[in-house]
Amino acid sequence: MAAEPSGPLSDSDLLARHVAGEPDAFGELVRRHRDRLWAVALRTLGDREEAADAVQDALISAFRAAHTFRGQSAVTTWLHRITVNACLDRVRKASSRKTAPVDDPERLDQLMEPHESAEAPAERQDLQRELLAALATLPAEQRAALVLVDMQGYPVAEAARILDVPVGTVKSRCARGRARLAPRLTHLRSGNGENEQPEAQGNRTPRASVPPAAGPRDVGSSDPAAAKGGGGHA
């Protein structure tokens, strides 16, 4: 009788087990990737409730469509693509009534981690507010590209796979987004050396960084609906 492989299962193995009917497999996938999916959704949408709903929608879609996964990309790429699409769908549907959180300090405070909001120096809080407010002014496609590449640290090629667009399109969206953000963020770089974070990679320009968004807590169930409300304050 063949022994069970030692060590954690791969994402693709977990997805295959989920398709085969194992009840806890999808829950493990959620635990592994939910924080990053949440961070992408939160920064793309700029609103906790919308982000929670988008992540829940995405995980439900992934849960139901797992049998269609053919392994042409990594499972995490597939999950991110579904999440980003759920976010962009919400942005498009709400475009006629959406109020950008630029002039709403309370909504911007909600995007900060609890410990940052309570304990960070005033300069740090102001930096976060201005960065998030500036990001919210971008078109959804540019925002999604910048979130993936500049904030989540994905290589351009991986972001292109997630967004299902050519690499050149991601580079173009990032360049246009950075150009639109530059007038709003220049004073942040020049005013305080601590806020300037040059990166070693040649295809990126120096820019102020945003701390990782607060992510949801682990879920112990394979039910993707358990993801809703993640990232909220305890």
Sequence and secondary structure as in RCSB ss.txt:
>XXXX:A:sequence
MAAEPSGPLSDSDLLARHVAGEPDAFGELVRRHRDRLWAVALRTLGDREEAADAVQDALISAFRAAHTFRGQSAV
TTWLHRITVNACLDRVRKASSRKTAPVDDPERLDQLMEPHESAEAPAERQDLQRELLAALATLPAEQRAALVLVD
MQGYPVAEAARILDVPVGTVKSRCARGRARLAPRLTHLRSGNGENEQPEAQGNRTPRASVPPAAGPRDVGSSDPA
AAKGGGGHA
>XXXX:A:secstr
     SS   HHHHHHHHHTT TTHHHHHHHHHHHHHHHHHHHHH  HHHHHHHHHHHHHHHHHHGGG  SSS H
HHHHHHHHHHHHHHHHHHTTTT   GGG HHHHHHTS HHHHHHS HHHHHHHHHHHHHHHTS HHHHHHHIIII
IS   HHHHHHHHTS HHHHHHHHHHHHHHHHHHHHHHHHH GGG    S TTS                SS GG
GGTTTT   
